[in-house]
Amino acid sequence: MITTAIILAGGFGTRLQSVVSEVPKPMAPVAGHPFLEYLLAYARKQGIQKAVLSVGYKYEVIEKHFGAEWRGLDIEYAVERSPLGTGGAIWNALSFCDHETVVVLNGDSLFEVDIPSLYKVKQQKKADMVLSLRAMENFDRYGVVEVNKEGRILEFKEKTFREAGLINGGVYCFDTEWALGLGLSGRFSFEKAVLEQELSSSNFYGYISDGYFIDIGIPEDYDRAQITFKEKLSWLNSKKY
């Protein structure tokens, strides 16, 4: 069972500056509420009891809004005093986690993956890491992940236009002990230093989900979220895990 989530919430939101400039990107208002509220509500629905927010840019805005607890969810803050990259941000947050299995979420996207199922795949395959994958058609914003018939990840391919393929949905499951054992520190890219560099020597598996997916990193999808998230407002008032 996974009860702790690391959420990467330190981004500048460069591509959203034309529509959101006063708050960190995860705090961008969607249907009247900060995007991060929906992400925390999703995590809570999946059984998460503690969220470690990896924060940097204007982190005080996030800390002031959520405090140490939000609707039954314990919250801690791993502050980047200087930019650490996606990998460094995760590793900095690991110091707030016990020796346990954690799930990592991106603070500017929502992929409604069933986290207990993600954990089940990790246990069954004895995987070092399980990545959420989603089938997509006619896209060029994302790279493609190649897997074999058992679900083991074989290759990460660069971004280019593709008619169909599996993309990395940005939800990761792994043991803190395994991650810290890699000996990484400082500023580094999770995608380059971990996913690509460790692929040949580690057991990485994919979990394919057809759950709702949106990345609010660009204005077009941010605008789309204003409409689609109206159906998710009930999440914010639910007291159930």
Sequence and secondary structure as in RCSB ss.txt:
>XXXX:A:sequence
MITTAIILAGGFGTRLQSVVSEVPKPMAPVAGHPFLEYLLAYARKQGIQKAVLSVGYKYEVIEKHFGAEWRGLDI
EYAVERSPLGTGGAIWNALSFCDHETVVVLNGDSLFEVDIPSLYKVKQQKKADMVLSLRAMENFDRYGVVEVNKE
GRILEFKEKTFREAGLINGGVYCFDTEWALGLGLSGRFSFEKAVLEQELSSSNFYGYISDGYFIDIGIPEDYDRA
QITFKEKLSWLNSKKY
>XXXX:A:secstr
   EEEEE     GGGTTT  SS GGG EETTEEHHHHHHHHHHHTT  EEEEEE TTHHHHHHHHTTEETTEEE
EEEE SS  HHHHHHHHHHTTS SSEEEEEETTEEE   HHHHHHHHHHHT SEEEEEEEEEEE SS EEEE TT
 BEEEEE    EEEEEEEEEEEEEEHHHHHTT   SS  HIIIIIITSTTTS EEEEE    EEETTSHHHHHHH
HHHGGGGGGGGG    
